[in-house]
């Protein structure tokens, strides 16, 4: 199974340098993500790519970027430029 964004469909094969973030397990944050994405139910394997978050919400550190604790997605319509 290839990692892909549950909103825009970008996948790790085409976007090797992108970060993909798992839906939070904490109920309040999970609900915020669900409301943002307008999902009827959220599966544990759902991920969103970095394009749905502001730069300020992401710690760009080695070995991989991390989301800040209270990061909520902000951008739905992301242009796919190839």
Phi and psi restraints in degrees (range 20) as a CNS / XPLOR table:
assign (resid 1 and name C) (resid 2 and name N)
       (resid 2 and name CA) (resid 2 and name C) 1.0 -91.5 20.0 2
assign (resid 2 and name N) (resid 2 and name CA)
       (resid 2 and name C) (resid 3 and name N) 1.0 136.4 20.0 2
assign (resid 2 and name C) (resid 3 and name N)
       (resid 3 and name CA) (resid 3 and name C) 1.0 -62.1 20.0 2
assign (resid 3 and name N) (resid 3 and name CA)
       (resid 3 and name C) (resid 4 and name N) 1.0 130.8 20.0 2
assign (resid 3 and name C) (resid 4 and name N)
       (resid 4 and name CA) (resid 4 and name C) 1.0 -146.1 20.0 2
assign (resid 4 and name N) (resid 4 and name CA)
       (resid 4 and name C) (resid 5 and name N) 1.0 158.7 20.0 2
assign (resid 4 and name C) (resid 5 and name N)
       (resid 5 and name CA) (resid 5 and name C) 1.0 -80.1 20.0 2
assign (resid 5 and name N) (resid 5 and name CA)
       (resid 5 and name C) (resid 6 and name N) 1.0 129.6 20.0 2
assign (resid 5 and name C) (resid 6 and name N)
       (resid 6 and name CA) (resid 6 and name C) 1.0 -72.6 20.0 2
assign (resid 6 and name N) (resid 6 and name CA)
       (resid 6 and name C) (resid 7 and name N) 1.0 -9.9 20.0 2
assign (resid 6 and name C) (resid 7 and name N)
       (resid 7 and name CA) (resid 7 and name C) 1.0 -103.0 20.0 2
assign (resid 7 and name N) (resid 7 and name CA)
       (resid 7 and name C) (resid 8 and name N) 1.0 -51.8 20.0 2
assign (resid 7 and name C) (resid 8 and name N)
       (resid 8 and name CA) (resid 8 and name C) 1.0 -105.8 20.0 2
assign (resid 8 and name N) (resid 8 and name CA)
       (resid 8 and name C) (resid 9 and name N) 1.0 -10.6 20.0 2
assign (resid 8 and name C) (resid 9 and name N)
       (resid 9 and name CA) (resid 9 and name C) 1.0 84.4 20.0 2
assign (resid 9 and name N) (resid 9 and name CA)
       (resid 9 and name C) (resid 10 and name N) 1.0 -0.8 20.0 2
assign (resid 9 and name C) (resid 10 and name N)
       (resid 10 and name CA) (resid 10 and name C) 1.0 -59.0 20.0 2
assign (resid 10 and name N) (resid 10 and name CA)
       (resid 10 and name C) (resid 11 and name N) 1.0 140.7 20.0 2
assign (resid 10 and name C) (resid 11 and name N)
       (resid 11 and name CA) (resid 11 and name C) 1.0 -126.1 20.0 2
assign (resid 11 and name N) (resid 11 and name CA)
       (resid 11 and name C) (resid 12 and name N) 1.0 162.7 20.0 2
assign (resid 11 and name C) (resid 12 and name N)
       (resid 12 and name CA) (resid 12 and name C) 1.0 -65.2 20.0 2
assign (resid 12 and name N) (resid 12 and name CA)
       (resid 12 and name C) (resid 13 and name N) 1.0 -23.5 20.0 2
assign (resid 12 and name C) (resid 13 and name N)
       (resid 13 and name CA) (resid 13 and name C) 1.0 -66.9 20.0 2
assign (resid 13 and name N) (resid 13 and name CA)
       (resid 13 and name C) (resid 14 and name N) 1.0 -45.0 20.0 2
assign (resid 13 and name C) (resid 14 and name N)
       (resid 14 and name CA) (resid 14 and name C) 1.0 -84.6 20.0 2
assign (resid 14 and name N) (resid 14 and name CA)
       (resid 14 and name C) (resid 15 and name N) 1.0 -30.4 20.0 2
assign (resid 14 and name C) (resid 15 and name N)
       (resid 15 and name CA) (resid 15 and name C) 1.0 -119.2 20.0 2
assign (resid 15 and name N) (resid 15 and name CA)
       (resid 15 and name C) (resid 16 and name N) 1.0 68.1 20.0 2
assign (resid 15 and name C) (resid 16 and name N)
       (resid 16 and name CA) (resid 16 and name C) 1.0 -60.5 20.0 2
assign (resid 16 and name N) (resid 16 and name CA)
       (resid 16 and name C) (resid 17 and name N) 1.0 -31.7 20.0 2
assign (resid 16 and name C) (resid 17 and name N)
       (resid 17 and name CA) (resid 17 and name C) 1.0 -92.3 20.0 2
assign (resid 17 and name N) (resid 17 and name CA)
       (resid 17 and name C) (resid 18 and name N) 1.0 5.3 20.0 2
assign (resid 17 and name C) (resid 18 and name N)
       (resid 18 and name CA) (resid 18 and name C) 1.0 -84.3 20.0 2
assign (resid 18 and name N) (resid 18 and name CA)
       (resid 18 and name C) (resid 19 and name N) 1.0 154.4 20.0 2
assign (resid 18 and name C) (resid 19 and name N)
       (resid 19 and name CA) (resid 19 and name C) 1.0 -103.9 20.0 2
assign (resid 19 and name N) (resid 19 and name CA)
       (resid 19 and name C) (resid 20 and name N) 1.0 142.2 20.0 2
assign (resid 19 and name C) (resid 20 and name N)
       (resid 20 and name CA) (resid 20 and name C) 1.0 -123.2 20.0 2
assign (resid 20 and name N) (resid 20 and name CA)
       (resid 20 and name C) (resid 21 and name N) 1.0 127.3 20.0 2
assign (resid 20 and name C) (resid 21 and name N)
       (resid 21 and name CA) (resid 21 and name C) 1.0 -111.0 20.0 2
assign (resid 21 and name N) (resid 21 and name CA)
       (resid 21 and name C) (resid 22 and name N) 1.0 132.3 20.0 2
assign (resid 21 and name C) (resid 22 and name N)
       (resid 22 and name CA) (resid 22 and name C) 1.0 -71.6 20.0 2
assign (resid 22 and name N) (resid 22 and name CA)
       (resid 22 and name C) (resid 23 and name N) 1.0 148.6 20.0 2
assign (resid 22 and name C) (resid 23 and name N)
       (resid 23 and name CA) (resid 23 and name C) 1.0 -62.2 20.0 2
assign (resid 23 and name N) (resid 23 and name CA)
       (resid 23 and name C) (resid 24 and name N) 1.0 134.7 20.0 2
assign (resid 23 and name C) (resid 24 and name N)
       (resid 24 and name CA) (resid 24 and name C) 1.0 -62.1 20.0 2
assign (resid 24 and name N) (resid 24 and name CA)
       (resid 24 and name C) (resid 25 and name N) 1.0 149.4 20.0 2
assign (resid 24 and name C) (resid 25 and name N)
       (resid 25 and name CA) (resid 25 and name C) 1.0 -86.3 20.0 2
assign (resid 25 and name N) (resid 25 and name CA)
       (resid 25 and name C) (resid 26 and name N) 1.0 -24.3 20.0 2
assign (resid 25 and name C) (resid 26 and name N)
       (resid 26 and name CA) (resid 26 and name C) 1.0 -65.0 20.0 2
assign (resid 26 and name N) (resid 26 and name CA)
       (resid 26 and name C) (resid 27 and name N) 1.0 123.2 20.0 2
assign (resid 26 and name C) (resid 27 and name N)
       (resid 27 and name CA) (resid 27 and name C) 1.0 -53.9 20.0 2
assign (resid 27 and name N) (resid 27 and name CA)
       (resid 27 and name C) (resid 28 and name N) 1.0 -43.8 20.0 2
assign (resid 27 and name C) (resid 28 and name N)
       (resid 28 and name CA) (resid 28 and name C) 1.0 -65.9 20.0 2
assign (resid 28 and name N) (resid 28 and name CA)
       (resid 28 and name C) (resid 29 and name N) 1.0 -43.4 20.0 2
assign (resid 28 and name C) (resid 29 and name N)
       (resid 29 and name CA) (resid 29 and name C) 1.0 -69.0 20.0 2
assign (resid 29 and name N) (resid 29 and name CA)
       (resid 29 and name C) (resid 30 and name N) 1.0 -39.4 20.0 2
assign (resid 29 and name C) (resid 30 and name N)
       (resid 30 and name CA) (resid 30 and name C) 1.0 -59.5 20.0 2
assign (resid 30 and name N) (resid 30 and name CA)
       (resid 30 and name C) (resid 31 and name N) 1.0 -41.9 20.0 2
assign (resid 30 and name C) (resid 31 and name N)
       (resid 31 and name CA) (resid 31 and name C) 1.0 -63.7 20.0 2
assign (resid 31 and name N) (resid 31 and name CA)
       (resid 31 and name C) (resid 32 and name N) 1.0 -39.7 20.0 2
assign (resid 31 and name C) (resid 32 and name N)
       (resid 32 and name CA) (resid 32 and name C) 1.0 -62.7 20.0 2
assign (resid 32 and name N) (resid 32 and name CA)
       (resid 32 and name C) (resid 33 and name N) 1.0 -43.2 20.0 2
assign (resid 32 and name C) (resid 33 and name N)
       (resid 33 and name CA) (resid 33 and name C) 1.0 -63.5 20.0 2
assign (resid 33 and name N) (resid 33 and name CA)
       (resid 33 and name C) (resid 34 and name N) 1.0 -42.1 20.0 2
assign (resid 33 and name C) (resid 34 and name N)
       (resid 34 and name CA) (resid 34 and name C) 1.0 -62.7 20.0 2
assign (resid 34 and name N) (resid 34 and name CA)
       (resid 34 and name C) (resid 35 and name N) 1.0 -43.5 20.0 2
assign (resid 34 and name C) (resid 35 and name N)
       (resid 35 and name CA) (resid 35 and name C) 1.0 -64.9 20.0 2
assign (resid 35 and name N) (resid 35 and name CA)
       (resid 35 and name C) (resid 36 and name N) 1.0 -41.5 20.0 2
assign (resid 35 and name C) (resid 36 and name N)
       (resid 36 and name CA) (resid 36 and name C) 1.0 -60.1 20.0 2
assign (resid 36 and name N) (resid 36 and name CA)
       (resid 36 and name C) (resid 37 and name N) 1.0 -47.9 20.0 2
assign (resid 36 and name C) (resid 37 and name N)
       (resid 37 and name CA) (resid 37 and name C) 1.0 -82.8 20.0 2
assign (resid 37 and name N) (resid 37 and name CA)
       (resid 37 and name C) (resid 38 and name N) 1.0 -9.2 20.0 2
assign (resid 37 and name C) (resid 38 and name N)
       (resid 38 and name CA) (resid 38 and name C) 1.0 58.7 20.0 2
assign (resid 38 and name N) (resid 38 and name CA)
       (resid 38 and name C) (resid 39 and name N) 1.0 40.5 20.0 2
assign (resid 38 and name C) (resid 39 and name N)
       (resid 39 and name CA) (resid 39 and name C) 1.0 -84.9 20.0 2
assign (resid 39 and name N) (resid 39 and name CA)
       (resid 39 and name C) (resid 40 and name N) 1.0 139.3 20.0 2
assign (resid 39 and name C) (resid 40 and name N)
       (resid 40 and name CA) (resid 40 and name C) 1.0 -75.9 20.0 2
assign (resid 40 and name N) (resid 40 and name CA)
       (resid 40 and name C) (resid 41 and name N) 1.0 -38.0 20.0 2
assign (resid 40 and name C) (resid 41 and name N)
       (resid 41 and name CA) (resid 41 and name C) 1.0 -142.5 20.0 2
assign (resid 41 and name N) (resid 41 and name CA)
       (resid 41 and name C) (resid 42 and name N) 1.0 152.8 20.0 2
assign (resid 41 and name C) (resid 42 and name N)
       (resid 42 and name CA) (resid 42 and name C) 1.0 -112.9 20.0 2
assign (resid 42 and name N) (resid 42 and name CA)
       (resid 42 and name C) (resid 43 and name N) 1.0 129.1 20.0 2
assign (resid 42 and name C) (resid 43 and name N)
       (resid 43 and name CA) (resid 43 and name C) 1.0 -97.2 20.0 2
assign (resid 43 and name N) (resid 43 and name CA)
       (resid 43 and name C) (resid 44 and name N) 1.0 147.5 20.0 2
assign (resid 43 and name C) (resid 44 and name N)
       (resid 44 and name CA) (resid 44 and name C) 1.0 -60.5 20.0 2
assign (resid 44 and name N) (resid 44 and name CA)
       (resid 44 and name C) (resid 45 and name N) 1.0 -26.3 20.0 2
assign (resid 44 and name C) (resid 45 and name N)
       (resid 45 and name CA) (resid 45 and name C) 1.0 -85.6 20.0 2
assign (resid 45 and name N) (resid 45 and name CA)
       (resid 45 and name C) (resid 46 and name N) 1.0 -2.8 20.0 2
assign (resid 45 and name C) (resid 46 and name N)
       (resid 46 and name CA) (resid 46 and name C) 1.0 -62.9 20.0 2
assign (resid 46 and name N) (resid 46 and name CA)
       (resid 46 and name C) (resid 47 and name N) 1.0 141.2 20.0 2
assign (resid 46 and name C) (resid 47 and name N)
       (resid 47 and name CA) (resid 47 and name C) 1.0 -138.2 20.0 2
assign (resid 47 and name N) (resid 47 and name CA)
       (resid 47 and name C) (resid 48 and name N) 1.0 153.6 20.0 2
assign (resid 47 and name C) (resid 48 and name N)
       (resid 48 and name CA) (resid 48 and name C) 1.0 -120.1 20.0 2
assign (resid 48 and name N) (resid 48 and name CA)
       (resid 48 and name C) (resid 49 and name N) 1.0 143.4 20.0 2
assign (resid 48 and name C) (resid 49 and name N)
       (resid 49 and name CA) (resid 49 and name C) 1.0 -82.0 20.0 2
assign (resid 49 and name N) (resid 49 and name CA)
       (resid 49 and name C) (resid 50 and name N) 1.0 166.5 20.0 2
assign (resid 49 and name C) (resid 50 and name N)
       (resid 50 and name CA) (resid 50 and name C) 1.0 -61.3 20.0 2
assign (resid 50 and name N) (resid 50 and name CA)
       (resid 50 and name C) (resid 51 and name N) 1.0 -20.2 20.0 2
assign (resid 50 and name C) (resid 51 and name N)
       (resid 51 and name CA) (resid 51 and name C) 1.0 -64.3 20.0 2
assign (resid 51 and name N) (resid 51 and name CA)
       (resid 51 and name C) (resid 52 and name N) 1.0 -17.4 20.0 2
assign (resid 51 and name C) (resid 52 and name N)
       (resid 52 and name CA) (resid 52 and name C) 1.0 -91.5 20.0 2
assign (resid 52 and name N) (resid 52 and name CA)
       (resid 52 and name C) (resid 53 and name N) 1.0 3.7 20.0 2
assign (resid 52 and name C) (resid 53 and name N)
       (resid 53 and name CA) (resid 53 and name C) 1.0 -124.6 20.0 2
assign (resid 53 and name N) (resid 53 and name CA)
       (resid 53 and name C) (resid 54 and name N) 1.0 151.4 20.0 2
assign (resid 53 and name C) (resid 54 and name N)
       (resid 54 and name CA) (resid 54 and name C) 1.0 -75.2 20.0 2
assign (resid 54 and name N) (resid 54 and name CA)
       (resid 54 and name C) (resid 55 and name N) 1.0 157.4 20.0 2
assign (resid 54 and name C) (resid 55 and name N)
       (resid 55 and name CA) (resid 55 and name C) 1.0 -58.4 20.0 2
assign (resid 55 and name N) (resid 55 and name CA)
       (resid 55 and name C) (resid 56 and name N) 1.0 -34.8 20.0 2
assign (resid 55 and name C) (resid 56 and name N)
       (resid 56 and name CA) (resid 56 and name C) 1.0 -67.9 20.0 2
assign (resid 56 and name N) (resid 56 and name CA)
       (resid 56 and name C) (resid 57 and name N) 1.0 -18.1 20.0 2
assign (resid 56 and name C) (resid 57 and name N)
       (resid 57 and name CA) (resid 57 and name C) 1.0 -88.0 20.0 2
assign (resid 57 and name N) (resid 57 and name CA)
       (resid 57 and name C) (resid 58 and name N) 1.0 -5.7 20.0 2
assign (resid 57 and name C) (resid 58 and name N)
       (resid 58 and name CA) (resid 58 and name C) 1.0 -117.3 20.0 2
assign (resid 58 and name N) (resid 58 and name CA)
       (resid 58 and name C) (resid 59 and name N) 1.0 128.0 20.0 2
assign (resid 58 and name C) (resid 59 and name N)
       (resid 59 and name CA) (resid 59 and name C) 1.0 -85.3 20.0 2
assign (resid 59 and name N) (resid 59 and name CA)
       (resid 59 and name C) (resid 60 and name N) 1.0 114.4 20.0 2
assign (resid 59 and name C) (resid 60 and name N)
       (resid 60 and name CA) (resid 60 and name C) 1.0 -91.2 20.0 2
assign (resid 60 and name N) (resid 60 and name CA)
       (resid 60 and name C) (resid 61 and name N) 1.0 93.1 20.0 2
assign (resid 60 and name C) (resid 61 and name N)
       (resid 61 and name CA) (resid 61 and name C) 1.0 -133.5 20.0 2
assign (resid 61 and name N) (resid 61 and name CA)
       (resid 61 and name C) (resid 62 and name N) 1.0 161.1 20.0 2
assign (resid 61 and name C) (resid 62 and name N)
       (resid 62 and name CA) (resid 62 and name C) 1.0 -84.6 20.0 2
assign (resid 62 and name N) (resid 62 and name CA)
       (resid 62 and name C) (resid 63 and name N) 1.0 141.7 20.0 2
assign (resid 62 and name C) (resid 63 and name N)
       (resid 63 and name CA) (resid 63 and name C) 1.0 -86.8 20.0 2
assign (resid 63 and name N) (resid 63 and name CA)
       (resid 63 and name C) (resid 64 and name N) 1.0 -16.3 20.0 2
assign (resid 63 and name C) (resid 64 and name N)
       (resid 64 and name CA) (resid 64 and name C) 1.0 -149.8 20.0 2
assign (resid 64 and name N) (resid 64 and name CA)
       (resid 64 and name C) (resid 65 and name N) 1.0 150.8 20.0 2
assign (resid 64 and name C) (resid 65 and name N)
       (resid 65 and name CA) (resid 65 and name C) 1.0 -65.0 20.0 2
assign (resid 65 and name N) (resid 65 and name CA)
       (resid 65 and name C) (resid 66 and name N) 1.0 150.9 20.0 2
assign (resid 65 and name C) (resid 66 and name N)
       (resid 66 and name CA) (resid 66 and name C) 1.0 -128.5 20.0 2
assign (resid 66 and name N) (resid 66 and name CA)
       (resid 66 and name C) (resid 67 and name N) 1.0 149.9 20.0 2
assign (resid 66 and name C) (resid 67 and name N)
       (resid 67 and name CA) (resid 67 and name C) 1.0 -82.4 20.0 2
assign (resid 67 and name N) (resid 67 and name CA)
       (resid 67 and name C) (resid 68 and name N) 1.0 145.7 20.0 2
assign (resid 67 and name C) (resid 68 and name N)
       (resid 68 and name CA) (resid 68 and name C) 1.0 -67.1 20.0 2
assign (resid 68 and name N) (resid 68 and name CA)
       (resid 68 and name C) (resid 69 and name N) 1.0 158.8 20.0 2
assign (resid 68 and name C) (resid 69 and name N)
       (resid 69 and name CA) (resid 69 and name C) 1.0 -52.1 20.0 2
assign (resid 69 and name N) (resid 69 and name CA)
       (resid 69 and name C) (resid 70 and name N) 1.0 -46.4 20.0 2
assign (resid 69 and name C) (resid 70 and name N)
       (resid 70 and name CA) (resid 70 and name C) 1.0 -104.0 20.0 2
assign (resid 70 and name N) (resid 70 and name CA)
       (resid 70 and name C) (resid 71 and name N) 1.0 27.2 20.0 2
assign (resid 70 and name C) (resid 71 and name N)
       (resid 71 and name CA) (resid 71 and name C) 1.0 -68.9 20.0 2
assign (resid 71 and name N) (resid 71 and name CA)
       (resid 71 and name C) (resid 72 and name N) 1.0 129.2 20.0 2
assign (resid 71 and name C) (resid 72 and name N)
       (resid 72 and name CA) (resid 72 and name C) 1.0 -123.5 20.0 2
assign (resid 72 and name N) (resid 72 and name CA)
       (resid 72 and name C) (resid 73 and name N) 1.0 137.1 20.0 2
assign (resid 72 and name C) (resid 73 and name N)
       (resid 73 and name CA) (resid 73 and name C) 1.0 -55.5 20.0 2
assign (resid 73 and name N) (resid 73 and name CA)
       (resid 73 and name C) (resid 74 and name N) 1.0 148.5 20.0 2
assign (resid 73 and name C) (resid 74 and name N)
       (resid 74 and name CA) (resid 74 and name C) 1.0 -125.1 20.0 2
assign (resid 74 and name N) (resid 74 and name CA)
       (resid 74 and name C) (resid 75 and name N) 1.0 -22.0 20.0 2
assign (resid 74 and name C) (resid 75 and name N)
       (resid 75 and name CA) (resid 75 and name C) 1.0 -120.6 20.0 2
assign (resid 75 and name N) (resid 75 and name CA)
       (resid 75 and name C) (resid 76 and name N) 1.0 124.9 20.0 2
assign (resid 75 and name C) (resid 76 and name N)
       (resid 76 and name CA) (resid 76 and name C) 1.0 -95.8 20.0 2
assign (resid 76 and name N) (resid 76 and name CA)
       (resid 76 and name C) (resid 77 and name N) 1.0 -56.9 20.0 2
assign (resid 76 and name C) (resid 77 and name N)
       (resid 77 and name CA) (resid 77 and name C) 1.0 -86.3 20.0 2
assign (resid 77 and name N) (resid 77 and name CA)
       (resid 77 and name C) (resid 78 and name N) 1.0 102.9 20.0 2
assign (resid 77 and name C) (resid 78 and name N)
       (resid 78 and name CA) (resid 78 and name C) 1.0 -111.1 20.0 2
assign (resid 78 and name N) (resid 78 and name CA)
       (resid 78 and name C) (resid 79 and name N) 1.0 127.1 20.0 2
assign (resid 78 and name C) (resid 79 and name N)
       (resid 79 and name CA) (resid 79 and name C) 1.0 -69.9 20.0 2
assign (resid 79 and name N) (resid 79 and name CA)
       (resid 79 and name C) (resid 80 and name N) 1.0 136.2 20.0 2
assign (resid 79 and name C) (resid 80 and name N)
       (resid 80 and name CA) (resid 80 and name C) 1.0 -102.1 20.0 2
assign (resid 80 and name N) (resid 80 and name CA)
       (resid 80 and name C) (resid 81 and name N) 1.0 107.3 20.0 2
assign (resid 80 and name C) (resid 81 and name N)
       (resid 81 and name CA) (resid 81 and name C) 1.0 -108.6 20.0 2
assign (resid 81 and name N) (resid 81 and name CA)
       (resid 81 and name C) (resid 82 and name N) 1.0 121.2 20.0 2
